[in-house]
Amino acid sequence: MQGCIFCKIVNKEIPAEIVYENDNVLVFKDIKPSAPVHLLLIPKKHIPTLFDLEEADSGPLGDLHLAAAHVAREMGLEKGFRLVSNCNQDAGQLVFHIHYHLMAGRTLHWPPG
């Protein structure tokens, strides 16, 4: 989608520190981390919110979860990590391209906010 910062990262128009990539998923470091490890996991297909998901998107969304587990193992995060997705403005979604925040590297408290 034109103007979407995450689509520009997928298309390599904007640089990002990529830690994992496959045909459906891109994982890169957050530029304003909220934890010692703070990654963003996005589908390469532009989907604005969880409400915009279609049946055909179940594969790429499953790939996001597999990528989260793979990256966490590779980074030695077996003690735990948090995977968060915000949906729409009231939940704090700032970029309207489905994405997950993978955070780890310190004790994460609950409730988060």
C-alpha positions in Angstrom: 0.0 0.0 0.0 1.3 3.4 -1.0 2.5 5.4 2.0 2.7 2.5 4.4 6.0 2.6 6.2 6.0 -1.2 6.7 5.3 -1.8 3.0 8.3 0.5 2.3 10.5 -1.6 4.5 9.2 -4.8 2.8 10.1 -3.3 -0.6 13.5 -2.2 0.7 12.7 1.5 0.1 13.4 2.3 3.8 16.3 0.6 5.6 15.6 -1.7 8.6 17.8 -4.0 10.7 16.3 -7.2 9.5 16.7 -10.3 11.7 14.6 -12.8 9.8 12.8 -13.0 6.4 10.9 -15.6 4.4 8.4 -15.4 1.6 5.6 -14.2 3.8 7.2 -12.5 6.9 9.7 -9.9 7.7 11.2 -9.4 11.2 13.2 -6.4 12.1 14.4 -4.4 15.1 12.1 -1.6 16.5 13.7 1.8 16.2 12.3 2.9 19.6 12.6 -0.3 21.7 10.5 -0.7 24.8 12.6 -3.7 26.0 16.2 -4.9 25.5 14.9 -7.1 22.7 12.1 -5.4 20.7 11.3 -6.8 17.3 8.5 -6.1 14.8 7.0 -9.1 12.9 5.0 -8.2 9.9 3.3 -10.1 7.0 4.7 -8.9 3.7 1.1 -8.6 2.5 -0.5 -5.3 3.5 -3.3 -5.9 5.8 -4.3 -2.8 7.8 -5.9 -4.4 11.0 -7.0 -7.8 12.3 -10.5 -6.8 11.2 -9.3 -6.9 7.6 -8.1 -10.5 7.7 -9.5 -12.9 5.2 -9.6 -16.7 5.2 -6.6 -16.7 2.8 -4.5 -14.8 5.3 -4.4 -17.7 7.8 -1.2 -19.1 6.2 0.8 -15.8 6.5 -0.5 -15.2 10.0 0.5 -18.7 11.0 3.9 -17.9 9.5 4.2 -14.9 11.8 3.9 -17.1 14.9 6.3 -19.7 13.5 8.8 -16.8 12.8 8.3 -15.6 16.4 9.2 -19.0 17.8 12.2 -19.4 15.4 13.7 -16.0 16.1 13.1 -16.4 19.9 15.0 -19.7 19.9 17.8 -18.2 17.7 18.2 -15.3 20.2 18.2 -17.6 23.2 14.9 -16.2 24.6 13.8 -19.5 26.2 13.1 -17.7 29.5 10.2 -16.0 27.8 9.0 -13.3 25.6 5.9 -11.3 25.0 4.1 -11.1 21.6 1.7 -8.2 21.3 -0.6 -7.0 18.5 -2.6 -3.8 18.9 -5.8 -3.4 16.8 -7.0 0.1 15.9 -6.3 3.4 17.6 -7.9 2.8 21.0 -5.6 -0.2 21.5 -2.5 1.9 20.4 -2.0 0.8 16.8 0.0 3.5 15.1 1.0 1.8 11.8 -2.0 0.4 10.0 -0.3 -2.8 8.7 -0.8 -5.8 11.0 2.3 -6.3 13.1 3.4 -8.0 16.3 5.8 -6.7 18.9 8.2 -9.3 20.2 9.6 -8.1 23.5 12.1 -9.8 25.9 15.3 -9.4 27.7 13.8 -8.2 31.0 11.0 -9.1 33.3 7.7 -8.0 31.7 5.0 -7.0 34.1 1.2 -7.5 33.8 -1.0 -5.7 33.1 1.0 -3.8 30.5 -1.2 -0.7 30.5 
